[in-house]
């Protein structure tokens, strides 16, 4: 996965927020509040080589069942792809 929009991750009033910057401010007018898990996924999105690796990273970081970690990763990443904030880097459009 590759992040294709410009955002800065900030902590504001105890909450993790994605703030658009640069050209992204022209396309996206708002802020995105992230849960701790979503923040972790965002910060590691470009490091993971596959969906399964990201799921394992979440399992290593949090005490959670694998099906919950998989659901969280798939749900958040698919939403990021849907809105165009990230894109798949493989030709087959997987991770």
BELHU-V434409 format. One line per field, one symbol per residue. ss: DSSP state (A for helix, B for strand, O for the rest). phi: phi as a letter, one per 20 degrees, with the letter a starting at -180 (. if undefined). psi: psi as a letter, one per 40 degrees, with the letter a starting at -180 (. if undefined). Layout:
ss = ???
phi = ???
psi = ???
This chain:
ss = OBBOOOBBBBBBOOBBBBBBOOOAAAAOOOBBBBOAAAAAAAAAOOOOOOAAAAAAAAAAAOOOOAAAAAAAAAAAAAAAAAOOOBBOOOOOOOO
phi = .cfddecdecdclndecedfclffffecdrccedfgfffffgfdgeefebffffffffffecebfgfffffffffffffffgeneccfdefemej
psi = ihheihihhihhfeihhhhiiadddddhgaihhiiddddddddededheidddddddddddigiidddddddddddddddddeediiieidefi.
